[in-house]
């Protein structure tokens, strides 16, 4: 599926594309025909080697349709792969509902790049510390994926890292409602990737992926930009 064409910055935002429940949007496909990333490619040594010598590949998503009339801003997120007993997981957060951007959504730790940040990786590490108290002393940065531009005009660089177990999280209650982990192998299996599509009354379309993960009694509804960046990680690891 091709990324939607970005809208002009002065476009009028259709309310139906801004305020809706993504769980209720139609599922147009589930990518069961695509292969899962082999477990051998999800080991520590394989992940280090893949980022040290990247393959020839192309991201599936680079940008979403612009729905907010604002200047673009640079941002960074940390994609934290936690090394849990040889079964890596990905640490994700649920944003609080009081935030102005992407409130209530599942997200990676991250945010706007500050002028004081030495580089993109430093911004991602700072945000992870500020949001969930994840100390850089447990983190090994592997590299980054191509930028992903959100509907809110954030140009996001995903910084992928390994996280050594033993850390303790301290959640910032203003920004983060919860933090949880999802098995990396589950996220890297396209049988768990659902494609959605929706068209507003004026004919404007929006498409995205979701990866709803059942975490005990809770459904962790991974979708939108977070799912798009995970889909790009899948393309990188399967190449």
JOQUITA-V898763 format. One record per run of one state. SS is the DSSP state (2 for helix, 1 for strand, 0 for the rest). FROM is the first residue (numbers start at 1). LEN is the number of residues. Records with the same first field share a line. If there is no record, write none. Layout:
BEGIN
SS: FROM-LEN ; FROM-LEN
END
This chain:
BEGIN
0: 1-14 ; 19-3 ; 25-2 ; 31-8 ; 43-1 ; 53-10 ; 64-9 ; 83-6 ; 96-10 ; 108-1 ; 113-7 ; 133-3 ; 145-3 ; 150-4 ; 164-12 ; 188-2 ; 193-1 ; 200-5 ; 216-2 ; 239-1
2: 15-4 ; 22-3 ; 39-4 ; 44-9 ; 120-13 ; 136-3 ; 184-4 ; 190-3 ; 224-15
1: 27-4 ; 63-1 ; 73-10 ; 89-7 ; 106-2 ; 109-4 ; 139-6 ; 148-2 ; 154-10 ; 176-8 ; 194-6 ; 205-11 ; 218-6
END
